[in-house]
Amino acid sequence: MLIHPNFDPVIVNLGPVSIHWYGLMYIFGFAGAYFVANLRKDRINCSGDDISDLFFYGALGVIAGGRLGYCLLYKPQEYLASPLKIITGIQDGGMSFHGGFIGVIIAVILFSRKKNVALPAIADFVAVIAPIGLFFGRVGNFINQELWGRPTDLPWGMVFTNSPDKLARHPSMVYEAILEGLLLFLILFIISKTPRKAWTITALFLLGYGFSRFLIEFVRLPDAHIGYLYGDWLTIGHLYTIPMIIIGTYLLLMTNKRARK
């Protein structure tokens, strides 16, 4: 059994401003993705300035989409009754991967049209670097002791100090950091070194993330205000992830079908 280090989520207080580890993880995620993107910018025939524009679009998509996604996908009644809380309540936290994902899709489409870059090319390009941000985001969740899982007697079960029952639990955010972040990035980075058919990397990202998240949802506790949708296993995370698996499968089948022609 392991004990969470109980990090202070605030790195430093500078007068009225507090610097949080979670915010710093966002910066690390964008910085790491930006570094890798610049190494590979020749893949989409873009300049350094174009990559900067892509990240500006992407950052807006992640932040706006993540926030709106959380409010509308997880707490629609609360935020539709008081829309201003979407902005004024941001200090209370609340970001959704699926909302941020939709935001990035919109950002990629806008960038593709503005820069006249083929949509499949830029989508495959972004799919490789996206797991970097996912990795650091889940590290931020670990530091904040968020999204922990069900009780377990496995040797790596962890006691989170903010858990009311102090039971050893699955460190599900660590599972996500490894599977959806580090491992998925390495797989996509290696596969994309060889030229692939359009949409292949995007499809593999959707499938890799989708299956990883779907499996982890079985040990990750659902949001307390939502709970399980069926029995003691089906969560809203399962439902939001299924479309990714379906679309990823379709894209991969479509790509293979074209390759055989």
Buried (B, 14 or more C-beta within 10 A) or exposed (E): EEEBEEEEBEBEEEEEEEEBBBBBBBEBBBBBBBEBBBEBBEBBEBEEEBBBBBBEBBBBBBBBBBBBBBBBBBBEEEBEEEEEBBEEBBEEEBBBBBBBBBBBBBBBBEBBEEBEBEBBBBBBBBBBBBBBBBBBBBBBBBBBBBBBBBBBEEEEBBBBEEBEEEBBBBBBBBBBBBBBBBBBBEBBBEEBEEEBBBBBBBBBBBBBBBBBBBBBBBBBBBEEEEEEEEEEEBBBBBEBBEEBBEBBBEBBEBBEEEEEE
